[in-house]
Amino acid sequence: MNDENIAPYLDINALVKKTDVIGSDVARDTIHSFFDELNKARPNQRLMLELAFDFPEKFAKERNIHIVLLLDEFQRIKEIDNFPQIRDVLGLFRSVLQTQSKPTM
């Protein structure tokens, strides 16, 4: 996949327009939650990260699939600690993951 293929998915307005085509209640709800938050005078940065970290599990459950999430550019992820509402992105990531269920195999 190249940058041209993913460009429409990096713009919240384009994503909102695609919610009917995506065919996922979880994706639609998450996209609309992001959109609503981004349109506030002071978006809740922590909430948006929680939505992002929680999305893969919710989507996997909805689709009855397994998802493996890989994080790259770890040093860039740590820069999120500089956001005043975040401070500890890894702690937030850990807390969201700990609330998620583990599938039995």
N, C-alpha and C positions, 0 to 999 in steps of 0.2 A: 504494500500500500504506500502511496506517495502522499505528499502534503496536499495535493489537489483533491485527492479522494476523501481526506479527512476534514478539509476546510469547512464544509457545511456543518459538521458536528462540533466545531469549536465556537460557534456563534449561537448564543442563547435564543435570539430571535428566529434563526433558521430552525433550531430544534423545536421551538414551540409550534412552528408551522408543520413540522414533520410528525407531531404526536399522533395524529390519526393514522398515518401510514405505518408507524412503528408497530402498532398492534399490541402494546404492552401497557397494562394499567400502572404497573410499577414505574416504568419509564416515563409515562405521561405525568403521573403524580410528582415524581422527582423533578422532572424538567419544569413543571409549573411552580413547584416550590422554589426552585432556583430563580426562576423568572421573577416571581413575586418578591423574593428577598433582594435581588439585584436592583429592583425598582424602588426600594426604600431609600430614604435619605441616608440612613446608617445601616447598611446590610449587616446581618449577624454572621460574621466570618466563621465562627465556631459551628453554627448550625449548618452552614453550607459544607463545611468539611465533614461533619457528621453525616449529612445526606450523601456525600460522595463516597465515604468509607462504607456506609451501610448499603448502598445501591447494589453492588455485586451479589451479596447474599440474597437480598429480596428478589432480584431479577432471576437468579438461579432457582430459587424456590418456585417462583411463578412459572418458569419454563420447565421445571423438573430436570435441570441439568446441573453439572458440576462446573465451577469456574475456578481457575487458578489465576490469582492476581499477582503480578510481578511489579515491583516498584524499581524504577531506574532513576538515575540522576539523584542519588540519595543526598548529596551535598546541597542540591537545589531544594529538595523537600525540607531539609533542616532550616532553610532560609525562611520558611513559613513561621518559624518561632518568633520572627521579628514583628509579626502582625500583633497589635495590642490585644486583640480578643483571643489569641491562640496561645502564645508563649511556649507551649510544649506539644508540638504536633505528634511526636511519637507517643506521648502519654495519651493523647486523644485517640490516636489510631488504636492503641492497645485497649483502651476502655471500650471502644466500639466493637472490636473483635471479640472481647471477652463476653459480651452480651449475645453474640451470635451462637447459633446452635452448631453442633458438630454432627455431621451425618454418620449413621452407623453403616458399616460395610460388612 
